[in-house]
Amino acid sequence: MTMIMSIVRLLLKPLKQPEIVSLIIGGVILGPSFLGRNKMFATWAFPLSSQYMTTTFSKIGTLSFLFLSGVKQDPSLLKKSGRKAVVIALSGWSLSLGSTLSMASIIGKHVNVVADIGGFGFYNILATTIAVTNFPVAHPILAEFNLLNSDLGRLAMAASMITDLIAWVGFIFDESLRRSKGNPLMLMSYLVSLAILLIIIIYVFRPVMKSIVKRTPNGRLVEKRYIAPILLSVFVVTFFCDFLGGRLADGLLFLGLAVPDGLPLGAAIVRSYETINNIFFLPFYFIGMGRLTNIFLDSSWKSWWALQIIICSGYIGKTVGTILACLFYKMSWNDTISLGLIMNFRGIMELFTYSHWVADKLILQSAFPGLVFSTVMVTAVTTFLVNILNGNSRRYLAYNRRTVEHFKYGTELGILTCIHGNENIPSIINLLEASNSTRENPICVYAFHLVELVGRSIPVFVAHDSQRKSSHPTNDEHFVKAFRNYEQHKGGQICIQPFTMVSPYKTMHEDICKFALDKKVNLIIIPFYKQQTIMGNREAMDSALRTVNPSILENAPCSVGVLVDRGGVGNKIWATLDNFSYSIAIIYLGGKDDREALAYASRMTKHPQVSLTVVRFLQANSKEDSMRDMEFDNKLLEEFRYRNSMNEHVVYIEEIVQDGPEMVTMIHSMGNGYDLMMTGLNHSSKSELLNGLSEFSESPELGVVGDILASPDFFGGIVSVLVVQQQTQIQTVVFKI
């Protein structure tokens, strides 16, 4: 059954459709509208003995999804959203509500939709549902389209939370009136029951979760023994909601909001359970939804089309209302139209509401397929258009060179360094010290601590200002202190600005590249995602990190250096300039990346405690059919040798070899007396020395030579490697967020 959903997902992938569309269509295909109409298939796929299990798993998946959505929400976003998000949310909500009710009134004079759909209160609840943009629906779609950490995504999240808040108040009011049936005593009983549930969540569950957080060391996830009882509380709250007569969605979302988001508790819950729920339990809900969707039930097609027109009028009204509010705040047309479309995203929350209407007999089951159809269509169309508007049109060009080679001495060199963990700090600081920042040629360093976004909805970018405390608590004391101490030790010769970026790994490169472009950075230094183990093998710190480095290399508006920390002197920070010592070797084959590596190393030669060895490999009897690269290489090397002719710490060597294997042998014979080996990512396109070597390369982001140097077989596994890529082109394409 899940295979059919996977096939639908694969077929819709070229159309850039979100996963929710595939799940809905897959569920409908399995239902009585298509495959389930065949009795043999229905008996085989959904035997009577499995219905209880399917229903149970469906409820577990839905309840867990609602709880996890609450966990990932950040209530403080409502305080920080400002008037702009409030105006946009209210404008779209009110215009959608008015247009839906107005169209229903007009059509109702000609078509008796209510008689074919259900109860007379249907128009009111339908208009309210259409007017709302559910946070649990918009968040995963924005994350899937890499818009979550953009300004547009943050604004959409804030606006959706505001409409959610309006919806909760409205639905609670509607539910209380419907259940009371005009009896004040029953109305009071329902409201008191809801208040009791909130008191239990706020004054029982919340303090318990806070105590768990206090017991957890900084920077770590909570112990797994706490996760199971918290997940069990989901079903406890479900029981209380059902017993007290409240809506399950309200209770579970409130419980999720009571969980402290992010590290250590919220992240642990999401990381431990979300994948299991999404893969195993949640698909059963869509199977059940598909079985409820039967297009062959008796229904008036005239009423069906009238219902679609009413629903479309609500979506159009919401789009127009959102656009008008965005234009009032003078947003760009691209963002204005995109936000108008995003506010119409539909998904599981709407389906959950519609099935709730069928169960409570607010509508006839024959009306359910029309509601499902409108949900699929509006989501498919809006997501397709949003993807077009935020594809290549959201990129812009950097029109000047931002490299070390073309950097003018006497001006400030901008370096952006990325840190995954504390183990990266010593090697980065030692590299910065070797970079020789002085008052005459200063360096401005932007140090980024990269943290994966887990257990919360909104990415966080924290600037660690030494003069004021950040409003976002983070576990970066060691990171900030290390760079602050180094900055103070340099006595004003270097400027360091530490930041913490909490973002999904999938889109982390966009924030990095955007920041580098805005700050006119010349070089981004990123750590290699694999670290050397005690046995000498290379293991990934996190498999999700694999996508970060290639994305930065592809989109960076400046030069990029990938640092492979192999230990050596990189495992400690030199205390003073007097005992600092750094030995560097460059493997030079030719090409712009090698020239960029040499330009960076040339700056280091001005440091009195840095020694540099440049080894240029030339092929015997080469055809020299890349004369342009050769001319640039010869010119740069001549200038380098002239400038360092009196520097006893600089050695230049030319080696003539027959082929690649001989070159590898000579590199291996250089010994392990270096702290850092440097080379370019790519080399001269006509170099025949690389023929056959690329077949053994494991990491494309290190290049052929860089991968060889980073191999555990070279230099005793203690020499770090820096692989440099020069700005890929003058007009580099970078994401604009």
Disulfide bonds with the S-S distance in Angstrom:
none
